[in-house]
């Protein structure tokens, strides 16, 4: 499952408009506000949303940024101790 980075988003699929799953965000200085995570119904239950969050976290760590989870899915994932270093 290849996660690709687009314009203020991470996605899995052909492109930002033809995705299986997408996570959109806004950068606010050193904080990335993860706003929405969407997985098309036919692809639910395959771990797509989790892969998108992992890629977001990986990039945030590399860039020294923190993540705010405005998206309820991302907020729940960030509660995990393994992500405490990037939680805003």
Rosetta constraint file for C-alpha pairs under 8 A:
AtomPair CA 1 CA 12 HARMONIC 7.19 0.50
AtomPair CA 1 CA 48 HARMONIC 8.00 0.50
AtomPair CA 2 CA 12 HARMONIC 6.14 0.50
AtomPair CA 2 CA 13 HARMONIC 7.96 0.50
AtomPair CA 3 CA 10 HARMONIC 6.52 0.50
AtomPair CA 3 CA 11 HARMONIC 5.64 0.50
AtomPair CA 3 CA 12 HARMONIC 5.01 0.50
AtomPair CA 3 CA 51 HARMONIC 7.23 0.50
AtomPair CA 3 CA 52 HARMONIC 6.51 0.50
AtomPair CA 3 CA 55 HARMONIC 7.08 0.50
AtomPair CA 4 CA 10 HARMONIC 5.58 0.50
AtomPair CA 4 CA 11 HARMONIC 5.33 0.50
AtomPair CA 4 CA 12 HARMONIC 6.17 0.50
AtomPair CA 5 CA 9 HARMONIC 5.97 0.50
AtomPair CA 5 CA 10 HARMONIC 4.51 0.50
AtomPair CA 5 CA 11 HARMONIC 6.43 0.50
AtomPair CA 6 CA 10 HARMONIC 5.83 0.50
AtomPair CA 6 CA 11 HARMONIC 7.23 0.50
AtomPair CA 6 CA 16 HARMONIC 6.58 0.50
AtomPair CA 8 CA 24 HARMONIC 5.87 0.50
AtomPair CA 8 CA 25 HARMONIC 5.42 0.50
AtomPair CA 8 CA 26 HARMONIC 6.27 0.50
AtomPair CA 8 CA 27 HARMONIC 7.94 0.50
AtomPair CA 9 CA 16 HARMONIC 7.92 0.50
AtomPair CA 9 CA 22 HARMONIC 6.74 0.50
AtomPair CA 9 CA 23 HARMONIC 5.41 0.50
AtomPair CA 9 CA 24 HARMONIC 4.23 0.50
AtomPair CA 9 CA 25 HARMONIC 5.87 0.50
AtomPair CA 10 CA 22 HARMONIC 5.69 0.50
AtomPair CA 10 CA 23 HARMONIC 5.22 0.50
AtomPair CA 10 CA 24 HARMONIC 6.58 0.50
AtomPair CA 10 CA 52 HARMONIC 6.19 0.50
AtomPair CA 10 CA 55 HARMONIC 7.75 0.50
AtomPair CA 10 CA 56 HARMONIC 7.42 0.50
AtomPair CA 11 CA 15 HARMONIC 7.43 0.50
AtomPair CA 11 CA 16 HARMONIC 6.50 0.50
AtomPair CA 11 CA 19 HARMONIC 6.35 0.50
AtomPair CA 11 CA 20 HARMONIC 7.47 0.50
AtomPair CA 11 CA 21 HARMONIC 5.59 0.50
AtomPair CA 11 CA 22 HARMONIC 4.22 0.50
AtomPair CA 11 CA 23 HARMONIC 6.30 0.50
AtomPair CA 11 CA 52 HARMONIC 6.75 0.50
AtomPair CA 12 CA 19 HARMONIC 5.67 0.50
AtomPair CA 12 CA 20 HARMONIC 5.59 0.50
AtomPair CA 12 CA 21 HARMONIC 5.40 0.50
AtomPair CA 12 CA 22 HARMONIC 6.55 0.50
AtomPair CA 12 CA 48 HARMONIC 7.45 0.50
AtomPair CA 12 CA 52 HARMONIC 7.79 0.50
AtomPair CA 13 CA 18 HARMONIC 6.20 0.50
AtomPair CA 13 CA 19 HARMONIC 4.20 0.50
AtomPair CA 13 CA 20 HARMONIC 5.22 0.50
AtomPair CA 13 CA 21 HARMONIC 7.12 0.50
AtomPair CA 14 CA 18 HARMONIC 5.51 0.50
AtomPair CA 14 CA 19 HARMONIC 5.99 0.50
AtomPair CA 15 CA 19 HARMONIC 5.96 0.50
AtomPair CA 16 CA 22 HARMONIC 7.57 0.50
AtomPair CA 19 CA 40 HARMONIC 7.92 0.50
AtomPair CA 20 CA 39 HARMONIC 5.88 0.50
AtomPair CA 20 CA 40 HARMONIC 5.63 0.50
AtomPair CA 20 CA 43 HARMONIC 6.31 0.50
AtomPair CA 20 CA 48 HARMONIC 7.85 0.50
AtomPair CA 21 CA 37 HARMONIC 7.39 0.50
AtomPair CA 21 CA 38 HARMONIC 5.49 0.50
AtomPair CA 21 CA 39 HARMONIC 4.09 0.50
AtomPair CA 21 CA 40 HARMONIC 6.20 0.50
AtomPair CA 21 CA 43 HARMONIC 7.83 0.50
AtomPair CA 21 CA 48 HARMONIC 6.24 0.50
AtomPair CA 21 CA 49 HARMONIC 6.60 0.50
AtomPair CA 21 CA 52 HARMONIC 7.95 0.50
AtomPair CA 22 CA 36 HARMONIC 7.94 0.50
AtomPair CA 22 CA 37 HARMONIC 5.69 0.50
AtomPair CA 22 CA 38 HARMONIC 5.36 0.50
AtomPair CA 22 CA 39 HARMONIC 6.51 0.50
AtomPair CA 22 CA 49 HARMONIC 7.55 0.50
AtomPair CA 22 CA 52 HARMONIC 7.23 0.50
AtomPair CA 23 CA 34 HARMONIC 7.15 0.50
AtomPair CA 23 CA 35 HARMONIC 7.50 0.50
AtomPair CA 23 CA 36 HARMONIC 5.59 0.50
AtomPair CA 23 CA 37 HARMONIC 4.29 0.50
AtomPair CA 23 CA 38 HARMONIC 6.49 0.50
AtomPair CA 23 CA 49 HARMONIC 7.65 0.50
AtomPair CA 23 CA 52 HARMONIC 6.45 0.50
AtomPair CA 23 CA 53 HARMONIC 7.70 0.50
AtomPair CA 24 CA 34 HARMONIC 6.09 0.50
AtomPair CA 24 CA 35 HARMONIC 5.76 0.50
AtomPair CA 24 CA 36 HARMONIC 5.30 0.50
AtomPair CA 24 CA 37 HARMONIC 6.52 0.50
AtomPair CA 25 CA 32 HARMONIC 6.51 0.50
AtomPair CA 25 CA 33 HARMONIC 5.34 0.50
AtomPair CA 25 CA 34 HARMONIC 4.29 0.50
AtomPair CA 25 CA 35 HARMONIC 5.19 0.50
AtomPair CA 25 CA 36 HARMONIC 7.10 0.50
AtomPair CA 26 CA 32 HARMONIC 5.88 0.50
AtomPair CA 26 CA 33 HARMONIC 5.18 0.50
AtomPair CA 26 CA 34 HARMONIC 6.68 0.50
AtomPair CA 26 CA 35 HARMONIC 7.32 0.50
AtomPair CA 27 CA 31 HARMONIC 6.00 0.50
AtomPair CA 27 CA 32 HARMONIC 4.55 0.50
AtomPair CA 27 CA 33 HARMONIC 6.12 0.50
AtomPair CA 28 CA 32 HARMONIC 6.00 0.50
AtomPair CA 28 CA 33 HARMONIC 7.02 0.50
AtomPair CA 30 CA 64 HARMONIC 7.51 0.50
AtomPair CA 30 CA 65 HARMONIC 4.90 0.50
AtomPair CA 30 CA 66 HARMONIC 6.40 0.50
AtomPair CA 31 CA 65 HARMONIC 5.65 0.50
AtomPair CA 31 CA 66 HARMONIC 4.84 0.50
AtomPair CA 31 CA 67 HARMONIC 5.53 0.50
AtomPair CA 31 CA 68 HARMONIC 6.71 0.50
AtomPair CA 31 CA 88 HARMONIC 6.96 0.50
AtomPair CA 32 CA 60 HARMONIC 7.79 0.50
AtomPair CA 32 CA 65 HARMONIC 7.02 0.50
AtomPair CA 32 CA 66 HARMONIC 6.15 0.50
AtomPair CA 32 CA 67 HARMONIC 4.74 0.50
AtomPair CA 32 CA 68 HARMONIC 6.02 0.50
AtomPair CA 33 CA 67 HARMONIC 5.90 0.50
AtomPair CA 33 CA 68 HARMONIC 4.67 0.50
AtomPair CA 33 CA 69 HARMONIC 6.08 0.50
AtomPair CA 33 CA 70 HARMONIC 6.37 0.50
AtomPair CA 34 CA 67 HARMONIC 6.90 0.50
AtomPair CA 34 CA 68 HARMONIC 6.09 0.50
AtomPair CA 34 CA 69 HARMONIC 5.17 0.50
AtomPair CA 34 CA 70 HARMONIC 5.75 0.50
AtomPair CA 34 CA 71 HARMONIC 5.95 0.50
AtomPair CA 34 CA 74 HARMONIC 6.88 0.50
AtomPair CA 35 CA 69 HARMONIC 6.75 0.50
AtomPair CA 35 CA 70 HARMONIC 4.94 0.50
AtomPair CA 35 CA 71 HARMONIC 4.67 0.50
AtomPair CA 36 CA 70 HARMONIC 7.49 0.50
AtomPair CA 36 CA 71 HARMONIC 4.99 0.50
AtomPair CA 37 CA 49 HARMONIC 6.79 0.50
AtomPair CA 37 CA 71 HARMONIC 6.70 0.50
AtomPair CA 37 CA 73 HARMONIC 7.07 0.50
AtomPair CA 37 CA 74 HARMONIC 7.65 0.50
AtomPair CA 38 CA 49 HARMONIC 7.44 0.50
AtomPair CA 39 CA 43 HARMONIC 6.46 0.50
AtomPair CA 39 CA 44 HARMONIC 6.10 0.50
AtomPair CA 39 CA 48 HARMONIC 7.12 0.50
AtomPair CA 39 CA 49 HARMONIC 6.72 0.50
AtomPair CA 40 CA 44 HARMONIC 6.54 0.50
AtomPair CA 43 CA 48 HARMONIC 7.72 0.50
AtomPair CA 44 CA 48 HARMONIC 7.43 0.50
AtomPair CA 47 CA 51 HARMONIC 6.34 0.50
AtomPair CA 48 CA 52 HARMONIC 6.38 0.50
AtomPair CA 49 CA 53 HARMONIC 6.39 0.50
AtomPair CA 50 CA 54 HARMONIC 6.22 0.50
AtomPair CA 51 CA 55 HARMONIC 6.32 0.50
AtomPair CA 52 CA 56 HARMONIC 6.32 0.50
AtomPair CA 53 CA 57 HARMONIC 6.12 0.50
AtomPair CA 53 CA 74 HARMONIC 6.85 0.50
AtomPair CA 53 CA 77 HARMONIC 7.86 0.50
AtomPair CA 54 CA 58 HARMONIC 6.09 0.50
AtomPair CA 55 CA 59 HARMONIC 6.23 0.50
AtomPair CA 56 CA 60 HARMONIC 6.10 0.50
AtomPair CA 57 CA 61 HARMONIC 6.12 0.50
AtomPair CA 57 CA 67 HARMONIC 7.70 0.50
AtomPair CA 57 CA 83 HARMONIC 7.59 0.50
AtomPair CA 57 CA 86 HARMONIC 7.06 0.50
AtomPair CA 58 CA 62 HARMONIC 6.33 0.50
AtomPair CA 59 CA 63 HARMONIC 6.09 0.50
AtomPair CA 60 CA 64 HARMONIC 5.85 0.50
AtomPair CA 60 CA 65 HARMONIC 4.77 0.50
AtomPair CA 60 CA 66 HARMONIC 6.18 0.50
AtomPair CA 60 CA 67 HARMONIC 7.27 0.50
AtomPair CA 60 CA 86 HARMONIC 6.98 0.50
AtomPair CA 61 CA 65 HARMONIC 6.20 0.50
AtomPair CA 61 CA 66 HARMONIC 7.69 0.50
AtomPair CA 61 CA 86 HARMONIC 6.79 0.50
AtomPair CA 65 CA 86 HARMONIC 6.75 0.50
AtomPair CA 66 CA 85 HARMONIC 7.66 0.50
AtomPair CA 66 CA 86 HARMONIC 4.35 0.50
AtomPair CA 66 CA 87 HARMONIC 5.55 0.50
AtomPair CA 66 CA 88 HARMONIC 5.15 0.50
AtomPair CA 67 CA 86 HARMONIC 5.67 0.50
AtomPair CA 67 CA 87 HARMONIC 5.17 0.50
AtomPair CA 67 CA 88 HARMONIC 5.14 0.50
AtomPair CA 68 CA 75 HARMONIC 7.32 0.50
AtomPair CA 68 CA 87 HARMONIC 6.39 0.50
AtomPair CA 68 CA 88 HARMONIC 5.08 0.50
AtomPair CA 69 CA 73 HARMONIC 7.75 0.50
AtomPair CA 69 CA 74 HARMONIC 5.10 0.50
AtomPair CA 69 CA 75 HARMONIC 4.22 0.50
AtomPair CA 69 CA 78 HARMONIC 7.33 0.50
AtomPair CA 70 CA 74 HARMONIC 7.38 0.50
AtomPair CA 70 CA 75 HARMONIC 6.63 0.50
AtomPair CA 71 CA 75 HARMONIC 6.13 0.50
AtomPair CA 72 CA 76 HARMONIC 6.20 0.50
AtomPair CA 73 CA 77 HARMONIC 6.36 0.50
AtomPair CA 74 CA 78 HARMONIC 6.10 0.50
AtomPair CA 75 CA 79 HARMONIC 6.59 0.50
AtomPair CA 76 CA 80 HARMONIC 7.58 0.50
AtomPair CA 77 CA 83 HARMONIC 7.92 0.50
AtomPair CA 78 CA 83 HARMONIC 5.52 0.50
AtomPair CA 78 CA 84 HARMONIC 6.92 0.50
AtomPair CA 78 CA 87 HARMONIC 6.20 0.50
AtomPair CA 79 CA 83 HARMONIC 7.18 0.50
AtomPair CA 79 CA 84 HARMONIC 7.30 0.50
AtomPair CA 80 CA 84 HARMONIC 6.96 0.50
AtomPair CA 83 CA 87 HARMONIC 6.35 0.50
